[in-house]
Structures are given as C-alpha cells and as structure tokens.
Amino acid sequence: MTRRTLLATAAAAGVLTAQPKRLRFLGTAGPGLTARARAMGKDWDIVEYANEKGLGNAHTTLPTDLNSSGLTKLRGQIEKYDMRLVVLVRTPRTEADLPKYEASVKACAEMGGRVECVHDPFSGRRYEQFKSAADFHAFDAACKAGVRLAEPILRKYKLRLAIENHKGWRSEELAAWVRSTGSEYVGVALDLVNNVSLIETPQQTIDTLAPYTIFVSFKDVGVDFYSDGILLSEVPFGDGNLDLAGIVARFQKKDPKMLFQLEMLTRDPLKVPVFTEQYWKVFDDKSPAPARDLAMLMAWIRNNPPKRPLPKTSGLSPQGVLALEDQLNQQCIDYARSFLPTLA
C-alpha cells in the first residue's frame, strides 16, 4: 500500500483529523494563571500554553533580567509560533522609575513588531483599596502623573499603553483621562465586565470605552444578588449574558487586527457590596455614580439571572483550581471555534 493510499484510507475511516485552525485573534491572559501554577511548584510557560491551545497571542510579563537569555527565548517563541503579545509593564510613578521603564518598553519594541501594547491595570478594586473619595483622588492624580512621565518613552519607541478599566475608574472617568493625554500612544484595555462593580452595565462600559480600545479582555459574565450587593463571576463563553459575536464584530470593524484576550478567572463569585455605606464613600461630586446608572444595573441583573450556578472554587485544592481553570479555558476556546469564526 502506498503512502497516498494509506493516508486516503485513514482519512476516510476517520483515523486522521485536521489540526484545528489557530485562533489568530484570540489569546489568553497569563500572569495570574502563571503565578498560580508557579505557586504550586509547576513549571508554566504561558506562551507555550497558548500555542498548545491553538491561540494566536498571549498576555505575559518580561523576564526580570532584560539582558538574560529569557528575553531571547521569548522572542524566539513568538516568532516560531507566529504570535503577538500583550506585555504587562508597570507604568513609572516617579522619575526614578524611568530608566527601568524605558528598558522594558525598549525590550518590547525590539520584539520584531509582535508586541501589540504594554498594559497596566493601575488599580485594584476602588471600593476596597480606598476608604474615601479623597484617597482615590490622590491616587488618581499620581497615576495620571505617571502616564505623563511614560508618554514620551512610549512615543519614542512607538509602543502603545493600554490602561485597563480594572475596577478603579468608571468608564467616563477613564475615557476623559485618555483624552486628556492627547496621545495616540495611550488607550484602553477594555475589560467587558469589570465596571459592573462600579455601577455600570457591560453595554454602558463598552459604548463609552470602545473608541479608545487597544485590546479586549474577553469574557462572558454571570451576575446575581447577595445580601450586601452583587455577585460577579466570569463564566465560560455562552453561559453568560453577553452578545459575544456582536462584540467581536463591533471591535473587528474598528480594527480588523483587534486582539481578544481570554480571561477566564476561576474563583468564587466576586462580592461587590453596593448595599453598604462604605462602598459609597469612594464616590463624590467629582466622581459620581448616578442613581440612574444604579437603577439600570439593577434592572439588567434582575432581567439576566444566571443560566446555571456560578463557578466556585471553595473546597478545591490548588491543583483542583488550576485544573478547573484549564477546563473552563478549553470550554471557551471550543465555543470560540464553533461560534466566533472571525477569530480564526
């Protein structure tokens, strides 16, 4: 039997299956997953993980030593796999931080044009990180000063900074911040659901931040109520309340090369205590959360109950959490292959 006959026979019998097409515009957000794996003593390379999953990009960090072989290895990996990167680089807060920041941006710029942007979430959860609106405003001023320090370096190396709406700034505040820079090198890493925790529906957040978006932190969401407020949870694609196909189409129309970073955080549902007094102390007349927005969000949650119980990790071992996260990532990837074909 010839090789050609053997291949034809095997294919007809279903023995051979085609390798799934790489999802060029879908990647995976890695630092959290990598840190969790390393805490368990497991060697974890997020670029290799993305490649094994058939994804076209990854979110990662640079080696601590920018003169190390690790940087050469990273560039070799993304060239070999024809991948793009989003790289987490902390924005300088003072002039003393500038040399290290410039070295990191320069390293990204020398990755053969494969680094889409540097990314900084800046804040934690506003309602947990700060005790008052004044505390938040002081932090806000320091962050804006840091971006002003960074912008000339970004411009020098022609690399963009994506500021994430990471439960710190309401979307109007972040949009105003980006506009105030007057820079084509400063934009937004759009998380589709984070601003639920700041009294916004996902659609409100998307509509406000879409014009400034550099890449999308792509996820589906389940929401519910608990005694002190809102339960917020990432869920596998299709199990939540977002029009994922419509979102992909919208952002690919804006930029045909738009990256979508899968962020399937695996944890107990996040508690957002909007019915407590402390929650509201981080808002004031300079940064209001209108009652209209609260009413719209409550209606959206009421009208979009969870399709199934929200994922939980309570009671699981660290290994069990990592295994569940990998399982849920795979569910999202399989959904994308079947129902989001323009990501290929």
N, C-alpha and C positions, 0 to 999 in steps of 0.2 A: 504494500500500500504506500502510495506516495504521500509526502508531507501535505500537499494540497488536498488530497482526498481525505487524509486523516483529519485535517482542520475542518473541512466541509462536513464530514460525518459527525465530528464532535459538536460543531455549532448547531447542526440540525437536531442533535439529541439534547441540546441544552446544556452540554457539559461546559462550554466556554461562554462566558458572559462578558459583555463590553465593560471596560472600566468606566465608572461614572464620569461625566464631563465635569471638569473643575468649575466650581462656582467662583468665577473671577472677581466678582464684586462683593462677595460675602467673605468675611473673615471672623476671627474670634478674638475677644478681648482677653488678654493673657495674664497681666500682672497678678491679679487676685488668685486665679487658678494656679499659677506657677508657685506663688507663695504658699498656698495651702498644701500643694504637693511636696514642696521642699520641707515644710514643717513636719511632714511625716517621714522625712528621710528619703523621698523618692526623687530620682533624677528626672527632671521635667524640662523639656525644651519646647516652648510654645510654637516656634516656627515649624519644628518637626511635627508637632501635634496638628497644626493647621494643615500641613501638607498631607499627613495621613488621612485627614478628614476630607481631603479634596477641596480645600478652601484656597482662595487666591490672595489673601492678605492676613496679616496678624498684627496684634497690638502688643508691644513689648517695651522693655527698657534696654538701655545700653549697658555694656559691661562697666563696672566701676572704674576699672583702669582702661582709659581710652587708648593707651598705647599697647594694649595686650593683644594676644592672638585671637581673643574672643571677638573683637571687632572685625578682624579679617574673616573669621569663621562666619559671622552673621552676614556679612556682605556676600560671601560665597554661597551661603544657603539661599538667600533670596534671589540671587542671580540664577542658581541652578534650578530653583523651582518656579522662576518667573513670577515672583510675588512682590507685593507692595507692603509697606509697613506704616503704621501709626506708632510713634515713639513717645512714651511718657517722659517728659523733661520738665522739671520744676522750674518755674519762672523765677528770675532773681528778685529778691525782696530789697536788697541793698546793693550799693556799688561794689562792695566786697565780694558779692556773688557773681559778678560779671565775667571774670576770667573762666571760671568753671562752666558757666552757662554758654559762653561763646565756644568753648572747646566742644561741648556737647552738640550745639547747633551745627558747628563745622563738621563734626563727625557724621551727623545725619545728612548734611548736604553732599558729603562725599560718598554716599551710598549709590551712586550711579543713577540718581533721579528716582529711586524706588521708595524714598520716604515721602509719604503724602503730606505729613504735617507733624509738628510736635504738639503734644496735648497736655493740658493741665486742668485738673478738676478744681483747683484752688481751695474749695471749702469742703467741710463736712456737712452735717445737717444743721441748718441755721437755727432751728428751734432747740437743738441740743448743744450746739457749740457755743452759743451766746446766751447771756442772761438778760440782756436788754437791747433795745434798738440802738442805743449809743455805742455799745460794744460792737455791734455789727457794722455801724457806720465807720468806726475807726479801722476795722479790718478791711472794709470795702475800700477806703482811701489808700491803705497800704498795698492792696492788690493792684489797684489802678496805677499807683506809682511804679510798681514792679513791671507792669506791662509797658509803661513809658520807657523804662530803662531797657527793656528787651527789644523794643521795636526796631531801633537802628541795627541791631545784630541780625534780627530776622530779615530786614531789608537787605543787609549786606550779603547774606547767603541765599536770599530769595526763597526762604522757607516760611511756611505759614504756621501760626499758632492757633490752635483750636481750644477755646475756653469752654469747658463743659458746664451746662446747667445742672450742677451737682448738688441740688437741694440747698443752695446758698442764695442765689439771686432769682427772683421772679423773672419771667421771660421779658417783660417790658424793661426791667432794670438791666438785664444782660444785653438786650438789643441796644439800649441807649449807651451803655458802656462801649460796645463795639463801634457804634457810630462815632462816639467821641474821639476814638483814636485816629480817625481819618486815614486808616491804613488798610491797604489791600492785603496785608500780611497778618491781620488779626480777624478771626472769625469765631465760629461756634462749633463745638462738638455737641450735636443735638441728641440728648437722651429723650426718648419719646415719652417717658412716663415719670421721670424724677419730679417734675413740678406739680404732680398730684399732691405731693407733700407740702406744697406752697400754695394750695387753694387754686389750682388750675386744672381744667380738663386737658387730656392729651391734645385734643384738637386746638385748643387755645394756644398751647405751647408751640405746637407745630406751625400754626399760622403766623405767630409772632416771630419765630426764630428761623423759619425757612429761608428768608433772603440772605442770611448770614452764615448758613450751614456749610461746613467744610467736609464733615463726615457724620454719619448717623450711627449712634449707639442703638442698635436694632433689637427690639424685643417685643414680646406681647405681654399683656398685663391682666391680672385678676385683682379685683377690689371688693372689699366688704367692710362692714362696720364692726367695731367692738365697743366696749363700754366708754372708753375715753376718746374715741375718734375713728380713724380709718385704718384698715389693714390693706397693705400694698404689697403685691407679690409678682415677680417675674414668673411667667408660666410658659410652657412650650408653645411654639408658634401654632396658631389655630385654636388653642384652648382659651384664649383671652378675648378681649373686646375691640382690638384694633383692626382696621382695614389695611392689612399688611400689603396686599397687592396694590392698593391705591396709593399708599405711602411710597412704595418703591417707584411706581410710575411717576409720581409727582417729583421726586428728587432726581430720578434719571432724566426727566425733562429739563430740570435745572442744570444738571451736569451729567452727561452720559457716562462719565467715569466715576461717579459718586461711589464711595466705599460705604458699606453697611457692615458694622462690627457686631457680631452676635455676642450678647451679654446675658447669658442665662445664669444669673446668680442663684445659687442653691442655698437656701436658708429658711428659717421660719419667716412668715409674713412680717414685713416691717410695720411697726406700730407708729402711727402719726397722730399725736394726741391733740387734735384740733378742738376738742371739747374741754380743754383745761386752760386755766388762766395763764400759766407760764408760757404756753405756746404763743400767745398773742403779744407777749412782752417784747418780742423781737421785731414788731412792726410798729410804725408810727406814721405821721403825716408825710414824712419824706419817703417812706417806702410802704405804702398802704397795701392791704389785701381787701379789696372791696367786698361788701356784703353780697353784691350781685354775683361775684365770682364764686363765693361760698355756696350760694343757692344753686348756681349752675352745676357745681361739682357734686353737691348732694343729690341732685336730680339724676346726674349721669351715673353715679354709683347705684342709686336705687333702681334705675332702669337697666343696669347691666350687671346683674348678680353673677357670681362665679358659675361657670359651666360645670365645674367639678371642684372637689375640695382643693384649697390652695396647698402647694407643696410645703412640706415641713421636714426639718432635719432633726428635731428633738428626739433624743434616744438613739440616734445613729452614731456609730463610731466614726472617727475621722476618715478611715478608709471607706466607710459606707457613704459618707457625704460626698467624697470625691467620685466614687462610683456612680452615685445618683446624678451628680452634675454632668459626668460624661454621658450618661444615658439620656439626660434631658437635652444636652447639646446635640446628640445624634438625632433625637426626635425633631429638633428644629431644622437641622440640616436636611433630613429626609423630607420634611414639609417643604422646605425651600426648593428642593429638586423637583417636587411634584407640582407645586402651586405658584412658584415665583420664578418662572423660567428665564426672565430677563436678567437674573443674577448670574447666569452662566456665561 
